[in-house]
Amino acid sequence: MLIQDNIGSLREQSLQAPKQSTAMLLTVNGKNKEFGGISTVSDLLGSLDLDPRMVVVELNEKIVRRNLLSETHLSDKDSVEILRFVGGG
């Protein structure tokens, strides 16, 4: 749609509403949970206060390499398993 601004110039304005972050339903370690404002595995770990160096992440039954955590995007209804390293003796 073309609109005229206050100095008489024509410019195009989008009719679409701005994109808003929607909640995503994920299964994390067997439990369904909604997450908002995340898009990658790295974002998910941050929202759970988990150090990426201390976990292994499986997304839909495939291991996600640590160097790809910030590049691996999540989708609604994905299944995520997070395994934590535990020390002891």
Secondary structure, 3 states (H helix, E strand, C coil): CEEECCCCCEEECCCCCCCCCCCEEEEECCEEEEECCCCEHHHHHHHCCCCHHHEEEEECCEEECHHHCCCCECCCCCEEEEEECCCCC
